[in-house]
Amino acid sequence: MLFKRKIYENLLDWKEHSAGEKALLIEGARRIGKSTVVEEFGKNEYKSFLLIDFNDAGEVVKNAFESYMGDLDTFFMLLQAEYGVNLYPGESLVIFDEVQRFPKARQSIKRLVKDGRYHYIETGSLISIRENVKDISLPSEERTLKMYPMDFEEFCIALGEEKLLEYIKSCFEKLVPLEEKLHHKAMLLFKQYILVGGMPKSVAKYLENNRTFLEPDAEKRDILELYRNDINKADAKYRSKIASVFEQIPAFLSRHEKRVRLSNIDGRSAYPAYEDTFGWLKESMMVNECFNCSDPNVGLSINEDRTSVKCYMGDTGLLISLAFTPSEIAEGELYKQVLHDNLSINEGMIFENAIAQCLAANGYKLFFYTRYSEEKHRNDLEIDFIISNGSKIKPKIYPIEVKSGKRYTTASLDAFIKLYRNRIGRAYVIHTKNLSVKDDVVCIPCYMTMCI
Protein backbone atom coordinates (compact mmCIF):
# COMPACT_ATOMS: atom_id res chain seq x y z
CA MET A 1 0.00 0.00 0.00
CA LEU A 2 1.52 3.30 -1.14
CA PHE A 3 0.94 6.52 0.80
CA LYS A 4 1.37 10.12 -0.23
CA ARG A 5 4.48 11.47 1.50
CA LYS A 6 5.25 15.18 1.65
CA ILE A 7 8.97 14.55 1.19
CA TYR A 8 8.21 13.74 -2.47
CA GLU A 9 7.97 17.50 -3.12
CA ASN A 10 11.49 17.90 -1.71
CA LEU A 11 12.73 15.25 -4.12
CA LEU A 12 11.18 17.09 -7.06
CA ASP A 13 12.80 20.34 -5.95
CA TRP A 14 16.19 18.62 -5.66
CA LYS A 15 15.85 17.09 -9.14
CA GLU A 16 14.98 20.43 -10.68
CA HIS A 17 17.59 22.59 -8.97
CA SER A 18 20.45 20.55 -7.49
CA ALA A 19 20.68 16.99 -8.81
CA GLY A 20 23.48 17.80 -11.24
CA GLU A 21 25.68 19.15 -8.45
CA LYS A 22 24.66 17.24 -5.32
CA ALA A 23 23.62 13.72 -4.43
CA LEU A 24 20.69 13.56 -2.00
CA LEU A 25 21.15 11.69 1.27
CA ILE A 26 17.84 10.75 2.92
CA GLU A 27 18.37 9.92 6.55
CA GLY A 28 15.80 8.47 8.93
CA ALA A 29 14.95 5.67 11.32
CA ARG A 30 14.23 2.17 10.07
CA ARG A 31 10.87 1.35 8.46
CA ILE A 32 9.64 4.91 7.96
CA GLY A 33 9.29 4.46 4.18
CA LYS A 34 12.55 5.88 2.79
CA SER A 35 13.14 3.12 0.24
CA THR A 36 9.52 3.07 -0.88
CA VAL A 37 9.27 6.78 -1.63
CA VAL A 38 12.63 6.91 -3.40
CA GLU A 39 11.81 3.89 -5.58
CA GLU A 40 8.45 5.46 -6.48
CA PHE A 41 10.29 8.68 -7.32
CA GLY A 42 12.65 6.77 -9.62
CA LYS A 43 9.74 5.09 -11.39
CA ASN A 44 7.77 8.28 -11.90
CA GLU A 45 10.41 10.90 -12.62
CA TYR A 46 13.16 9.13 -14.62
CA LYS A 47 13.47 7.11 -17.80
CA SER A 48 15.14 4.37 -15.72
CA PHE A 49 16.48 3.85 -12.23
CA LEU A 50 18.88 1.39 -10.65
CA LEU A 51 18.52 0.50 -6.98
CA ILE A 52 21.39 -1.08 -5.05
CA ASP A 53 20.23 -2.45 -1.71
CA PHE A 54 23.38 -2.82 0.38
CA ASN A 55 21.60 -5.20 2.73
CA ASP A 56 22.10 -7.89 0.12
CA ALA A 57 24.46 -6.47 -2.53
CA GLY A 58 26.76 -9.19 -3.88
CA GLU A 59 30.52 -9.25 -4.21
CA VAL A 60 30.39 -8.18 -7.87
CA VAL A 61 28.75 -4.92 -6.87
CA LYS A 62 30.97 -4.26 -3.87
CA ASN A 63 34.08 -5.09 -5.89
CA ALA A 64 32.99 -2.57 -8.53
CA PHE A 65 33.18 0.18 -5.90
CA GLU A 66 36.51 -1.10 -4.63
CA SER A 67 38.22 -1.59 -8.00
CA TYR A 68 36.65 0.58 -10.71
CA MET A 69 36.21 4.10 -9.37
CA GLY A 70 39.04 5.07 -11.69
CA ASP A 71 37.29 3.45 -14.67
CA LEU A 72 33.65 4.55 -14.52
CA ASP A 73 32.79 3.13 -17.95
CA THR A 74 33.56 -0.36 -16.61
CA PHE A 75 31.91 0.47 -13.27
CA PHE A 76 28.57 1.36 -14.87
CA MET A 77 28.80 -1.54 -17.32
CA LEU A 78 29.09 -3.96 -14.38
CA LEU A 79 26.17 -2.40 -12.51
CA GLN A 80 23.89 -2.47 -15.55
CA ALA A 81 24.78 -6.07 -16.30
CA GLU A 82 24.31 -7.15 -12.67
CA TYR A 83 20.88 -5.53 -12.28
CA GLY A 84 19.64 -5.81 -15.86
CA VAL A 85 18.91 -2.09 -16.07
CA ASN A 86 19.86 0.33 -18.86
CA LEU A 87 21.09 3.71 -17.66
CA TYR A 88 20.68 6.85 -19.78
CA PRO A 89 22.90 9.91 -19.28
CA GLY A 90 20.86 12.75 -17.77
CA GLU A 91 17.73 10.60 -17.56
CA SER A 92 18.53 7.90 -14.98
CA LEU A 93 18.63 7.75 -11.20
CA VAL A 94 20.99 5.53 -9.21
CA ILE A 95 19.83 4.72 -5.65
CA PHE A 96 22.16 3.54 -2.89
CA ASP A 97 19.72 2.00 -0.41
CA GLU A 98 20.87 1.35 3.18
CA VAL A 99 24.17 2.97 2.25
CA GLN A 100 25.42 2.78 5.85
CA ARG A 101 25.95 -0.95 5.24
CA PHE A 102 28.71 -0.15 2.74
CA PRO A 103 30.36 3.23 3.52
CA LYS A 104 32.68 2.87 0.50
CA ALA A 105 29.68 3.59 -1.73
CA ARG A 106 29.00 6.82 0.12
CA GLN A 107 32.61 7.88 -0.32
CA SER A 108 32.31 7.27 -4.08
CA ILE A 109 29.64 9.98 -4.39
CA LYS A 110 32.24 12.71 -4.91
CA ARG A 111 33.61 11.06 -8.05
CA LEU A 112 30.20 9.95 -9.35
CA VAL A 113 28.60 13.38 -9.06
CA LYS A 114 31.60 15.00 -10.70
CA ASP A 115 31.29 12.50 -13.57
CA GLY A 116 27.81 13.90 -14.14
CA ARG A 117 26.20 11.05 -16.06
CA TYR A 118 23.38 10.26 -13.64
CA HIS A 119 21.61 11.49 -10.52
CA TYR A 120 22.15 9.86 -7.13
CA ILE A 121 20.05 9.35 -4.01
CA GLU A 122 21.35 7.60 -0.89
CA THR A 123 19.09 6.32 1.87
CA GLY A 124 19.88 4.86 5.23
CA SER A 125 19.57 4.77 8.98
CA LEU A 126 22.41 5.21 11.47
CA ILE A 127 24.26 6.96 8.64
CA SER A 128 26.22 9.36 10.84
CA ILE A 129 27.04 6.88 13.59
CA ARG A 130 30.77 6.93 14.30
CA GLU A 131 31.24 3.29 13.32
CA ASN A 132 29.79 3.96 9.85
CA VAL A 133 31.95 6.97 8.92
CA LYS A 134 35.28 6.41 10.67
CA ASP A 135 37.10 4.94 7.63
CA ILE A 136 35.77 7.23 4.88
CA SER A 137 35.99 10.87 3.87
CA LEU A 138 32.49 12.32 3.66
CA PRO A 139 31.63 13.86 0.28
CA SER A 140 30.84 17.57 0.11
CA GLU A 141 28.73 16.79 -2.98
CA GLU A 142 25.97 15.50 -0.73
CA ARG A 143 22.83 17.22 0.57
CA THR A 144 21.14 15.71 3.63
CA LEU A 145 17.37 15.48 4.00
CA LYS A 146 15.85 14.07 7.17
CA MET A 147 12.75 11.91 6.90
CA TYR A 148 10.36 11.07 9.71
CA PRO A 149 7.46 8.66 10.24
CA MET A 150 4.18 9.70 8.66
CA ASP A 151 2.98 12.89 10.33
CA PHE A 152 -0.62 13.58 11.27
CA GLU A 153 -1.30 15.28 7.94
CA GLU A 154 -0.02 12.29 5.97
CA PHE A 155 -2.05 9.98 8.23
CA CYS A 156 -5.22 11.94 7.48
CA ILE A 157 -4.51 11.84 3.75
CA ALA A 158 -4.11 8.05 3.99
CA LEU A 159 -7.56 7.93 5.61
CA GLY A 160 -9.09 10.13 2.88
CA GLU A 161 -9.59 13.24 5.04
CA GLU A 162 -8.05 15.90 2.79
CA LYS A 163 -11.06 18.25 3.04
CA LEU A 164 -10.98 18.18 6.82
CA LEU A 165 -7.27 19.03 6.73
CA GLU A 166 -7.98 22.08 4.59
CA TYR A 167 -10.66 23.19 7.04
CA ILE A 168 -8.33 22.73 10.06
CA LYS A 169 -5.61 24.81 8.39
CA SER A 170 -8.11 27.54 7.49
CA CYS A 171 -9.36 27.74 11.08
CA PHE A 172 -5.80 27.96 12.39
CA GLU A 173 -4.95 30.81 10.02
CA LYS A 174 -8.07 32.72 11.07
CA LEU A 175 -7.73 31.72 14.76
CA VAL A 176 -11.32 30.53 14.91
CA PRO A 177 -12.63 27.26 16.39
CA LEU A 178 -13.85 24.39 14.23
CA GLU A 179 -17.52 23.60 14.03
CA GLU A 180 -18.02 21.38 17.09
CA LYS A 181 -18.87 18.13 15.30
CA LEU A 182 -15.84 18.52 13.03
CA HIS A 183 -13.68 19.27 16.06
CA HIS A 184 -14.74 15.94 17.59
CA LYS A 185 -14.06 14.20 14.28
CA ALA A 186 -10.57 15.74 14.10
CA MET A 187 -9.89 14.73 17.71
CA LEU A 188 -10.91 11.15 16.94
CA LEU A 189 -8.51 11.13 13.99
CA PHE A 190 -5.69 12.40 16.19
CA LYS A 191 -6.38 9.70 18.78
CA GLN A 192 -6.25 7.08 16.03
CA TYR A 193 -2.93 8.56 14.92
CA ILE A 194 -1.59 8.33 18.47
CA LEU A 195 -2.56 4.66 18.74
CA VAL A 196 -1.49 3.50 15.27
CA GLY A 197 1.52 5.78 14.85
CA GLY A 198 3.18 6.87 11.65
CA MET A 199 5.08 3.77 10.55
CA PRO A 200 3.73 3.08 7.03
CA LYS A 201 3.35 -0.69 7.53
CA SER A 202 1.47 -0.12 10.77
CA VAL A 203 -0.86 2.34 9.02
CA ALA A 204 -1.33 -0.13 6.17
CA LYS A 205 -2.26 -2.90 8.63
CA TYR A 206 -4.76 -0.55 10.26
CA LEU A 207 -6.50 0.18 6.96
CA GLU A 208 -6.32 -3.40 5.67
CA ASN A 209 -7.92 -4.80 8.84
CA ASN A 210 -10.99 -2.56 9.13
CA ARG A 211 -9.28 -0.10 11.46
CA THR A 212 -8.58 -2.52 14.28
CA PHE A 213 -5.49 -2.05 16.45
CA LEU A 214 -4.09 -5.54 17.06
CA GLU A 215 -2.46 -6.06 13.65
CA PRO A 216 -0.74 -2.64 13.69
CA ASP A 217 0.56 -3.43 17.20
CA ALA A 218 2.14 -6.68 15.97
CA GLU A 219 3.83 -4.76 13.16
CA LYS A 220 5.16 -2.16 15.61
CA ARG A 221 6.59 -4.85 17.87
CA ASP A 222 8.48 -6.27 14.88
CA ILE A 223 9.95 -2.79 14.27
CA LEU A 224 10.97 -2.47 17.91
CA GLU A 225 12.86 -5.75 17.58
CA LEU A 226 14.70 -4.34 14.55
CA TYR A 227 15.66 -1.34 16.66
CA ARG A 228 16.92 -3.60 19.42
CA ASN A 229 18.98 -5.53 16.88
CA ASP A 230 20.51 -2.27 15.64
CA ILE A 231 21.34 -1.30 19.23
CA ASN A 232 23.04 -4.66 19.72
CA LYS A 233 25.38 -3.77 16.84
CA ALA A 234 26.43 -0.47 18.43
CA ASP A 235 29.95 0.05 19.75
CA ALA A 236 30.46 -2.19 22.77
CA LYS A 237 31.65 0.81 24.83
CA TYR A 238 28.13 2.23 25.09
CA ARG A 239 25.83 -0.53 23.78
CA SER A 240 24.37 -1.47 27.17
CA LYS A 241 23.71 2.18 28.05
CA ILE A 242 21.84 2.74 24.79
CA ALA A 243 19.72 -0.35 25.42
CA SER A 244 18.97 0.75 28.98
CA VAL A 245 17.91 4.29 28.02
CA PHE A 246 15.82 3.01 25.10
CA GLU A 247 13.87 0.50 27.18
CA GLN A 248 13.25 3.03 29.94
CA ILE A 249 11.84 5.81 27.73
CA PRO A 250 8.23 5.03 28.82
CA ALA A 251 9.31 5.14 32.47
CA PHE A 252 11.06 8.49 32.04
CA LEU A 253 8.08 10.01 30.22
CA SER A 254 5.58 8.74 32.77
CA ARG A 255 7.21 10.91 35.45
CA HIS A 256 5.86 14.40 36.06
CA GLU A 257 8.94 16.22 34.75
CA LYS A 258 9.46 13.76 31.84
CA ARG A 259 13.25 14.13 32.06
CA VAL A 260 15.76 11.31 31.89
CA ARG A 261 17.12 10.52 35.34
CA LEU A 262 20.52 8.94 34.95
CA SER A 263 20.36 7.83 38.58
CA ASN A 264 17.61 5.42 37.51
CA ILE A 265 20.12 3.75 35.17
CA ASP A 266 23.33 4.07 37.13
CA GLY A 267 23.36 5.92 40.44
CA ARG A 268 26.98 6.97 39.95
CA SER A 269 26.74 8.38 36.42
CA ALA A 270 26.54 11.95 35.19
CA TYR A 271 25.66 13.18 31.68
CA PRO A 272 29.22 13.11 30.23
CA ALA A 273 29.30 9.34 30.71
CA TYR A 274 26.14 9.11 28.59
CA GLU A 275 27.01 11.65 25.89
CA ASP A 276 27.82 8.95 23.32
CA THR A 277 24.62 7.14 24.31
CA PHE A 278 22.38 10.09 23.57
CA GLY A 279 24.42 10.93 20.49
CA TRP A 280 23.79 7.43 19.12
CA LEU A 281 20.05 7.61 19.85
CA LYS A 282 19.79 11.04 18.23
CA GLU A 283 21.68 9.95 15.10
CA SER A 284 19.54 6.80 14.87
CA MET A 285 16.42 9.03 14.79
CA MET A 286 14.65 6.43 16.92
CA VAL A 287 14.07 9.24 19.42
CA ASN A 288 13.45 12.98 19.49
CA GLU A 289 15.68 14.66 22.07
CA CYS A 290 14.59 17.80 23.91
CA PHE A 291 17.24 19.75 25.85
CA ASN A 292 16.84 22.36 28.53
CA CYS A 293 17.48 25.92 27.36
CA SER A 294 18.92 27.91 30.24
CA ASP A 295 18.32 31.29 28.57
CA PRO A 296 15.31 31.13 26.20
CA ASN A 297 16.49 33.40 23.41
CA VAL A 298 16.28 33.00 19.64
CA GLY A 299 19.66 31.27 19.59
CA LEU A 300 18.26 28.39 21.62
CA SER A 301 21.13 26.04 20.80
CA ILE A 302 23.67 28.53 22.20
CA ASN A 303 22.10 28.19 25.66
CA GLU A 304 21.47 24.45 25.45
CA ASP A 305 22.00 22.62 28.73
CA ARG A 306 22.89 19.08 27.68
CA THR A 307 22.87 17.78 31.25
CA SER A 308 19.07 17.93 31.31
CA VAL A 309 17.29 16.04 28.55
CA LYS A 310 13.90 14.62 27.68
CA CYS A 311 13.90 11.62 25.36
CA TYR A 312 10.73 11.12 23.31
CA MET A 313 10.13 8.17 21.01
CA GLY A 314 10.31 9.16 17.35
CA ASP A 315 6.92 7.55 16.79
CA THR A 316 4.14 7.62 19.37
CA GLY A 317 2.64 4.38 18.09
CA LEU A 318 5.95 2.67 18.83
CA LEU A 319 5.96 4.25 22.30
CA ILE A 320 2.62 2.61 23.05
CA SER A 321 3.86 -0.80 21.92
CA LEU A 322 7.04 -0.31 23.95
CA ALA A 323 5.17 0.82 27.07
CA PHE A 324 2.39 -1.77 27.16
CA THR A 325 2.45 -5.56 26.95
CA PRO A 326 0.72 -7.49 24.14
CA SER A 327 -1.90 -8.69 26.64
CA GLU A 328 -2.67 -5.12 27.73
CA ILE A 329 -3.09 -4.19 24.08
CA ALA A 330 -5.22 -7.27 23.34
CA GLU A 331 -7.62 -6.47 26.18
CA GLY A 332 -8.36 -3.15 24.50
CA GLU A 333 -8.55 -1.10 27.71
CA LEU A 334 -5.81 1.29 26.58
CA TYR A 335 -7.62 2.02 23.33
CA LYS A 336 -10.84 2.68 25.20
CA GLN A 337 -9.12 5.14 27.52
CA VAL A 338 -7.54 7.07 24.67
CA LEU A 339 -10.58 7.04 22.39
CA HIS A 340 -12.90 8.07 25.24
CA ASP A 341 -10.98 11.23 26.11
CA ASN A 342 -8.95 9.87 29.01
CA LEU A 343 -5.66 11.09 27.59
CA SER A 344 -4.36 11.92 31.06
CA ILE A 345 -3.27 8.32 31.67
CA ASN A 346 0.38 8.11 32.67
CA GLU A 347 0.35 11.88 33.26
CA GLY A 348 0.09 12.74 29.60
CA MET A 349 3.08 10.61 28.52
CA ILE A 350 1.47 9.56 25.25
CA PHE A 351 -0.03 12.96 24.51
CA GLU A 352 3.19 14.93 25.06
CA ASN A 353 5.19 12.45 22.97
CA ALA A 354 2.73 12.95 20.11
CA ILE A 355 3.18 16.73 20.27
CA ALA A 356 6.98 16.32 20.27
CA GLN A 357 6.63 14.10 17.20
CA CYS A 358 4.49 16.70 15.40
CA LEU A 359 6.95 19.52 16.15
CA ALA A 360 9.95 17.43 15.07
CA ALA A 361 8.18 16.53 11.82
CA ASN A 362 7.78 20.27 11.17
CA GLY A 363 11.56 20.62 11.38
CA TYR A 364 11.88 22.12 14.85
CA LYS A 365 14.73 21.31 17.21
CA LEU A 366 13.12 20.74 20.61
CA PHE A 367 13.90 22.61 23.81
CA PHE A 368 12.20 22.98 27.18
CA TYR A 369 12.69 25.47 30.01
CA THR A 370 12.85 25.19 33.79
CA ARG A 371 13.63 27.72 36.49
CA TYR A 372 14.91 26.56 39.85
CA SER A 373 13.80 28.46 42.95
CA GLU A 374 16.39 28.58 45.71
CA GLU A 375 13.67 29.69 48.09
CA LYS A 376 11.33 26.80 47.30
CA HIS A 377 14.14 24.27 46.66
CA ARG A 378 12.42 23.08 43.48
CA ASN A 379 11.61 24.13 39.94
CA ASP A 380 8.87 26.74 40.12
CA LEU A 381 8.52 27.39 36.37
CA GLU A 382 8.45 24.77 33.61
CA ILE A 383 7.63 25.12 29.92
CA ASP A 384 7.16 21.91 27.92
CA PHE A 385 8.55 23.13 24.59
CA ILE A 386 10.19 26.23 23.20
CA ILE A 387 10.71 26.66 19.47
CA SER A 388 12.21 29.50 17.45
CA ASN A 389 11.21 31.01 14.12
CA GLY A 390 14.91 31.09 13.17
CA SER A 391 14.58 34.56 11.65
CA LYS A 392 17.59 36.89 11.68
CA ILE A 393 15.40 39.92 10.87
CA LYS A 394 12.46 39.40 13.25
CA PRO A 395 13.62 36.73 15.71
CA LYS A 396 10.98 35.34 18.07
CA ILE A 397 10.52 32.36 20.35
CA TYR A 398 7.30 30.40 20.87
CA PRO A 399 6.66 28.77 24.27
CA ILE A 400 4.31 25.78 24.22
CA GLU A 401 2.50 24.15 27.12
CA VAL A 402 0.88 20.74 26.59
CA LYS A 403 -2.27 19.94 28.59
CA SER A 404 -3.80 16.49 28.26
CA GLY A 405 -6.46 16.94 30.95
CA LYS A 406 -9.71 18.86 30.62
CA ARG A 407 -8.92 21.10 33.60
CA TYR A 408 -5.61 22.88 33.87
CA THR A 409 -3.89 26.12 34.84
CA THR A 410 -1.30 28.13 32.90
CA ALA A 411 0.64 29.60 35.84
CA SER A 412 4.06 28.66 34.40
CA LEU A 413 3.25 29.97 30.95
CA ASP A 414 1.85 33.24 32.36
CA ALA A 415 4.99 33.75 34.43
CA PHE A 416 7.20 32.95 31.42
CA ILE A 417 5.37 35.52 29.28
CA LYS A 418 5.94 38.19 31.92
CA LEU A 419 9.64 37.37 32.08
CA TYR A 420 10.32 37.22 28.34
CA ARG A 421 7.49 39.16 26.68
CA ASN A 422 9.74 41.02 24.24
CA ARG A 423 11.20 37.77 22.90
CA ILE A 424 7.90 35.97 22.33
CA GLY A 425 6.12 35.80 18.99
CA ARG A 426 3.15 33.83 20.22
CA ALA A 427 2.48 31.57 23.21
CA TYR A 428 0.53 28.34 22.76
CA VAL A 429 -1.39 25.93 24.91
CA ILE A 430 -1.98 22.62 23.11
CA HIS A 431 -4.96 20.82 24.59
CA THR A 432 -7.90 18.56 23.72
CA LYS A 433 -10.45 21.37 23.50
CA ASN A 434 -11.39 23.55 20.55
CA LEU A 435 -9.43 26.65 19.59
CA SER A 436 -9.68 29.72 21.82
CA VAL A 437 -7.64 32.88 22.41
CA LYS A 438 -7.08 34.11 25.95
CA ASP A 439 -5.14 37.36 26.35
CA ASP A 440 -1.57 36.55 25.21
CA VAL A 441 -2.15 32.82 24.71
CA VAL A 442 -3.55 30.89 21.74
CA CYS A 443 -5.08 27.59 22.88
CA ILE A 444 -5.21 25.12 20.03
CA PRO A 445 -6.47 21.53 19.78
CA CYS A 446 -3.69 18.97 19.45
CA TYR A 447 -4.45 18.21 15.80
CA MET A 448 -3.52 21.82 14.94
CA THR A 449 0.10 21.27 16.05
CA MET A 450 0.85 20.45 12.42
CA CYS A 451 0.06 24.10 11.57
CA ILE A 452 2.69 25.65 13.86
N, C-alpha and C positions, 0 to 999 in steps of 0.2 A: 504494500500500500504506500503510494507516494503522497507526500504532504507538501504544500506550498511553504517554502522557507524564505524568509526575508533576506537572507544572505545572498540569494541568487542575484539580487539587484547589485550587490557589491561586486559579484563576479562579472556581471555585464559591464560595469564601470571600469573594472580593471582591464578587461579585454579591449575596451574602446580606447583607453587612455595610457595604459602602462605596460601591457603584455609584451611589447617589443623590447622593453628595457628592464623589466623586473619579473622574476618568477613570483608566484603567490603561494605563501605558506599558510595553510589553514590549520590552526591549532585548537584543540578542544579535548574534552574528556572522551573516554571510550563510549561508543554506542549512542552518540548524539546525532548521527546522520551525516557526518562529513563525507564519507565515501559515496553515499547515495546521491547527495546533491551535486557533487563534482562530476560523477559519472553522467547524471542527467544533463548537466551543463555541457559536457563533451558531446553527448548525443545531439543536443538541440542546436548548439552554436558553432559547431565545426564540421568540416567535411569528413573528418575521421578523428578518432582519438585512440590512444594506446595507454592502457592502465597497467602499471606494474605494482602488484601487491607484494610488498616485501615480507609479509607474513609467510609466503610460500614461494618466493622467487627462487628459481633454480640456479645451479652453478654457472650455467651459460650466461645468464643475465648478470650475475654478480661479477663474473670474470670480465665481462664487457666493460664494466665500470673500472675494474682494476687495471685492465691492459690496453684499452683502446681510447682513452681520453685524448690521446695525441693523434688519433686517426678516426675522426668522427664519421667519415663515410662508412668505414667498416663497423663502427659502433652502431649506427642506425640500421645498417644492413642486418646485423645480428638480431637486433630488437624486432625488426619487422618480420624476419623469418621465424623467430621464436614465438611470436604472438599472432602471426598470420594477419597482420594489419598493414595496410599501405599508408604511409605518411606523405603529406603534401606540403611543401614549403609555404608558410604563411597561412595555411588552412587547416593545420592539425594541432591537436593538443596532446601533450604527453603528461600523464599523471603518475606521480610517485606516491603511492598509497602506503600509509604506515611507515613513513620514511625514517622514523627513529630506529627502526629495526636494522637499517643499513646506512649509517651516517656517511659512508663514502659517496652515496648517491646525492646527498645534500651538498656535500663539498663540490660535486661536479657541476652544480648549478651555474657557477661563475663562468665556466668555459662554455656551457650549453647556451646560456643566454647571449653571450658574446657572439657565438656562432650565428644566432639569429634565424635559424631555419623554422623553428616551431615555438609554440608557447608552452609554458610549464606551470603546473600546479602541484604542490606538495601537501599532503595531509598527514596528520599524526597526533598522537597523544604523548605526553612526557617528552616532548621534543627538546625542551631546554634543560632537562635534567642533566646534572653534571656528567653522569656516566655516559650520556648519549652525545656529548659534544667535546669531550676532553681530548680526543685524538684527531680532530678536524679543525680547519679554519673556516669560520662561518662566512658565507658569501654575502657581500654587500648588495648583490643583485637579487635581493629577496625582500618582499614586502609581507609582513605578518598580519593576518586577519584572525581574530579570535572568534570562535563559534561556541554557542551555548546550547543547552537543551531547548526544545520548543518553548517559546514564551507564551504568555496567556493569549496574546493576539493570534499567534499561529495555532494554538489549541482551538480557539473559537472558529477560525477559518476551517480547520479540519472537521469541526462539528456543523459547518454550514451556517454560521452566525455572522456573516459579513455585515449585514444591515444593522444588527445590534451594535457591532463595533463602531460603525460610522456614527450612530446615535450617541454612544458613550463619549466618543471624541468630541462631538459637537457640544455636548453638555459641559464637558470639561473646559473647552475654550470659552464658553459663555458664562461659566461658573454658575450653572443652574442645575437643580436636581433632576434626575430621571423621573419619568412617570412611574408611579409606585410599583405597578405590576412588572414593568420592565426592569426596575431596580431589583426586585426579587428574582427575576429571571437571570439577570447578570450575576447576582450573588450566588445563585445555584450553579452557574457555569464556573465561577471562580472556585467554589468548593469542590466541584468535580476535578478541576485542574489541580488543586492541592492534593487530592487523593490519588489521581492517576499519575500526575507528574508530566514532565515534558520529554521523556525518552520516547523517540518515535515508535519503537516496537511495543512499548507499553500502551501508547495511545492507539496503535493499530489493534492490539488485543482488546482494548476497551470497546472500540467500534465494531469489531468483528464478532464480539460475544454479547451483543445487545446491551451494552453499557453496564456490564457487571464488573465487579472489582477483583475477583479472585484471579482471573487469568493475567491481568496486568501485574498483580502482585507477584505472581510466579516469575514473570519476565524480569521484574525489578530485582528479585532475589538472585537471578542468574547474573545480572549486571553487577551486583554487589560482590559476587564471587569473583568476577573478572577483576574488579578493583582490588580485592584481597590478593589475588594472584600477582597483580602488578606490584603491590606493596612488598610482596615476598621476594621480588626481584630487585628491590632497592638496595643501595649500598648497605652492607652489613653493619656499618658504624651507627646507622640511625634507623634501621629497618624496624626494630621492635618498638621504638618510640613512635614512628609513623603509625604502626598498627594500633598502638594503644590509644593515641589521640583520635584516630579515625573511628574506632569502635565506641569511644566515649562521647562522641559529638552529641547524641541525644541527651546524655546525662548532663553535659555542660549547658545545653540550651534549655533544659527543663528547670534550671536554677533561675532565681529571680533576676540576677544581673547578667545572665547568659554567657559570661566570660569563661574562658578556659582557666581552670585552676590547676597549675602544674603540680601543686601539692597532692592533688588527687591521683596523679600518675606516679610521682616520685617525690616524697616529702623533702628531699634534699636538693632538688633541682631549681634553677632559675632559668629565665628565658634564654640566655646565651647558649645553654646546653641543648636547647630545642630549636635553635635558629634554623639549622639544616632541615629539621623535621617539618617546620611550617613552610620553609622554602620549597620542599618537595611537594607538599600538599597543594600549595598555591600553583606551582608549575604544572601539576597534574590536572588542574582545573576540576578536581573532584569536589573541591570546597570553594566557598567564597569567604575570604578573610575580611575582617572588619577591625581596624586598629583604632585605638584611642587617639584623639587629636587634642593635645594639651592646650593649644591656642587656636580656636576655630576661626581661622582666617581663610582667604581665598586659596592661598598656597597650603592646602591641608597637609600635603605630604611632607612639607618642611617641618611641621610640628607633630609629626607622627610619633607616637609613643609605642614602640614595638614590644614593650614588656607587658602590655595589656591588650589582649586580642579576643575577639569573638570568632568562632569558626562555624560557619553555616554550611550545610550540605549544598552542593551545586544544583541539586534537583530535590524539590520538596517531596515528590513521590518516593524517591529513594530514601529520604529521611524517614518516612513513615514505615517503609519495609525494614529499615535498619532498627527502628525504635521498638517495633511491635513484632511479636512472634507470629508464625503462620496460623496458629490456633486462635490468637486474638483477632487476626484479620478474618479468618473463616467464620467466626461467630458473628461478625458484622456489627458489633457494638460500636467500634470506632467510627465506622461510616455513618451510623445513625447519629452519633454525637456531633460530627462535623456537619452533616447535611441538615440537622435540626437546630442549627445556630448555637451549638455549645462549643464554640471555637476557643473557649478559655481553658480547655483541658491542657494539662501540663504547662500552665501559666503562659499560654500563648506561644509555646515553642514552635508549633507547626505554622501558625499564622505569621510570626515574625520571620521565619525562614523563607516563607513564600514571598514576603515583601523584599527581603534581601535578594532573592533570585530575580525578581522583577527589575530591581534597580541595577543589578549587575548586567542583566540582559540589555539594558538601555545604555550600557557603556560606562557606568559610574564606578569609580573606586570608592569603597565603603569605609566610612569613619563613624565613630561614635564619640560622645563627650561625657565626661564625668567631672564633678568638682568635689574635692574632699573638704569637709568642714573640720577644722581642728577643734572647734568648740563642741561639736556634736560627736566627734570621733567616728565619722562615717561619711559616705558620699551623700550630699544633700541636694545634688542636681545631676540628673542623668538624661541625656538625649539619645534616642535609639540609633538614629542615622543623621549624618550631615553630609550633604553633597555640595559640589561647587559648579557654577556655570562655566568655569574655565576661561571666562572672558578677560582679556587684558585691558579692554577699554572700559567696560562696566562690570567689574568683578563683584559677584554676590555669592553668599552661601545660603543653603536651604536646609534648615533643621526639620527633622521628621520624627514624630512620635507615633508609635504603632499601638493601637488599642484594640485588643481582641474581644473584650467584654462590652456589654451594653451600657454599663455605667462606669464612668471614669472621670478623673480630674486632669487638668493640664498645668499643674503648679510648676513643674520643671520647665516646661516649654515657655510659660509666661515669664518665669524668672530669666530664662535664657534670652528671650526677646528684649527684656529690659537691659540686660548686660551688653548685648551686641546688636542693638537695633540698626545702627548705621551699616553694618555688614550684611544684613539679611535682605534677600530678594523677596522671599515669601516663606512663611512657616506653614507646615502641613501637619495635620493629624490624619492618619490613615486608620479607618475604622470600618465597622460592618454596616453602618447606617448610610443613608443617602447623603448627597452633597449638601453642605451648609457653610456659610461664612460667618465667623464670629470675631469681630474686631480685627486683630492682626493675623488671624489664623484661618486657613482654608481647610475644612474637614472634608475629606473625600472618601468614598467607598473604596475598598481594597482593589477592586477591579480597575479603578482609574489610575493605579500606580504606573501602568504602562504609558500613561500620557505625560508623566513628569519628565 
